[in-house]
Amino acid sequence: MNELIMLAGIIPEAKPTQIPGLGETVSKLFGYGLWLVILAGAGAVGFGLYKLAVTDKSRNGGGSEPFKWMGGGIGAIVVAGSLITIINGIAG
């Protein structure tokens, strides 16, 4: 259980911070929107792993599709995590 708590520390804090110059509602929606992008990216990685496990491994099975899902999910997590970190640095 402690390992999961320690792994959760690599993702920035989930509480959105006030962005200077933006209203409180817009700031919260933007912050939670980025967290939804991270959750969608995690779902895409999971779906890619599922497709990799059940896909047809023959030559005409379309073997690159699971890697497209996983790559897109990882990209979404990295971009949204970076934006959250940058915004927290500006607002903090």
C-alpha positions as CSV (number, residue, x, y, z in Angstrom):
1,M,0.0,0.0,0.0
2,N,2.8,2.4,0.8
3,E,4.2,1.8,-2.7
4,L,1.0,3.1,-4.3
5,I,1.0,6.2,-2.1
6,M,4.7,6.9,-3.0
7,L,3.9,6.4,-6.8
8,A,1.0,8.9,-6.5
9,G,3.7,11.5,-5.6
10,I,5.0,11.6,-9.2
11,I,1.7,13.2,-10.4
12,P,1.2,16.9,-9.3
13,E,-1.3,17.8,-6.7
14,A,-4.9,17.3,-7.8
15,K,-6.2,20.5,-6.2
16,P,-6.3,23.3,-8.8
17,T,-4.6,26.5,-7.9
18,Q,-5.8,30.0,-8.7
19,I,-4.2,31.3,-11.9
20,P,-3.4,35.0,-11.8
21,G,-5.7,37.0,-14.1
22,L,-8.4,34.4,-14.4
23,G,-11.6,34.1,-12.6
24,E,-12.1,31.5,-9.9
25,T,-14.6,29.4,-12.0
26,V,-12.4,29.4,-15.1
27,S,-9.4,28.5,-13.1
28,K,-11.1,25.6,-11.5
29,L,-12.6,24.3,-14.7
30,F,-9.2,24.5,-16.4
31,G,-7.5,22.7,-13.5
32,Y,-10.0,19.9,-13.4
33,G,-10.0,19.7,-17.2
34,L,-6.3,18.9,-17.2
35,W,-6.9,16.2,-14.6
36,L,-9.6,14.7,-16.8
37,V,-7.0,14.6,-19.7
38,I,-4.7,12.7,-17.4
39,L,-7.4,10.2,-16.5
40,A,-8.3,9.8,-20.2
41,G,-4.6,9.2,-21.0
42,A,-4.4,6.6,-18.3
43,G,-7.5,4.9,-19.7
44,A,-5.9,5.0,-23.2
45,V,-2.8,3.3,-21.9
46,G,-4.9,0.6,-20.2
47,F,-6.9,0.1,-23.3
48,G,-3.7,-0.2,-25.4
49,L,-2.4,-2.8,-23.0
50,Y,-5.7,-4.7,-23.3
51,K,-5.6,-4.6,-27.1
52,L,-2.0,-5.8,-27.0
53,A,-3.1,-8.8,-24.9
54,V,-6.0,-9.8,-27.1
55,T,-5.0,-8.8,-30.6
56,D,-4.3,-11.2,-33.4
57,K,-0.5,-11.5,-33.6
58,S,-0.4,-12.6,-37.3
59,R,1.1,-10.5,-40.0
60,N,-2.2,-9.0,-41.0
61,G,-3.5,-8.4,-37.5
62,G,-2.8,-4.7,-37.3
63,G,-0.2,-5.1,-34.5
64,S,0.7,-1.4,-34.3
65,E,-2.7,-0.2,-33.1
66,P,-2.2,-1.0,-29.3
67,F,1.0,1.0,-29.4
68,K,-0.8,4.0,-30.9
69,W,-3.3,3.9,-28.0
70,M,-0.5,3.6,-25.5
71,G,1.6,6.3,-27.1
72,G,-1.3,8.7,-27.3
73,G,-2.2,8.0,-23.6
74,I,1.4,8.6,-22.5
75,G,1.6,11.7,-24.5
76,A,-1.6,13.1,-23.0
77,I,-0.3,12.3,-19.5
78,V,3.0,14.0,-20.1
79,V,1.5,17.1,-21.7
80,A,-1.2,17.6,-19.1
81,G,1.2,16.9,-16.2
82,S,3.6,19.4,-17.5
83,L,0.9,22.0,-17.9
84,I,-0.3,21.4,-14.3
85,T,3.2,21.7,-13.0
86,I,3.8,25.0,-15.0
87,I,0.5,26.5,-13.9
88,N,1.2,25.5,-10.2
89,G,4.6,27.2,-10.6
90,I,3.1,30.4,-12.0
91,A,0.3,30.5,-9.5
92,G,2.3,29.4,-6.5
